[in-house]
Every structure is written in structure tokens, then in C-alpha cells.
Amino acid sequence: MNLDSHTLWLAFGLMLVFEGLVPFVSPKGWRDKMTQILVLEDGQIRFFGLVCVLIGCVMVWWLS
């Protein structure tokens, strides 16, 4: 698999599409979730970020 700049921009564009779907479809639900996230401790948010990074790395490894 050749990771050139076109592929990276395509992946970034797809990420923006997926990130924008929930606030577009359900703005009230998205706002409620963001309010719930604001009360989490830094460690909880950091753990969630780590899990997302690890899952993303496994997906990239598995799909490439």
C-alpha cells in the first residue's frame, strides 16, 4: 500500500464526513453527549483517546 499525500487527504476527508454525521443528524443528542464528556476526569478522557488510537492502529494494520 502506497501512502501518498492523496491517500492521506482522502482519509482526512472521510474522517470529517464521519465526524460530522452525528451533529448533523442529531444536534441535540450530540450536545447532550458533549455535556456528559465535559464532566469526565482527564484520565478518563485520556483512556478513551488511547483506546481509539489503539483500535485505529489495529484497523490500519489489519486493512493494509
TAQUIFEN-V540255 format. One record per residue. N is the residue number from 1. PHI is phi in whole degrees, 0 to 359 (999 if undefined). Layout:
n->{N;N}
phi->{PHI;PHI}
This chain:
n->{1;2;3;4;5;6;7;8;9;10;11;12;13;14;15;16;17;18;19;20;21;22;23;24;25;26;27;28;29;30;31;32;33;34;35;36;37;38;39;40;41;42;43;44;45;46;47;48;49;50;51;52;53;54;55;56;57;58;59;60;61;62;63;64}
phi->{999;260;267;263;295;298;296;294;294;296;297;296;298;296;298;296;299;293;293;273;295;294;296;289;283;220;297;292;297;296;297;298;295;296;296;293;293;298;270;287;285;302;297;293;293;297;298;299;298;298;298;297;297;296;297;298;296;296;296;297;297;292;274;263}
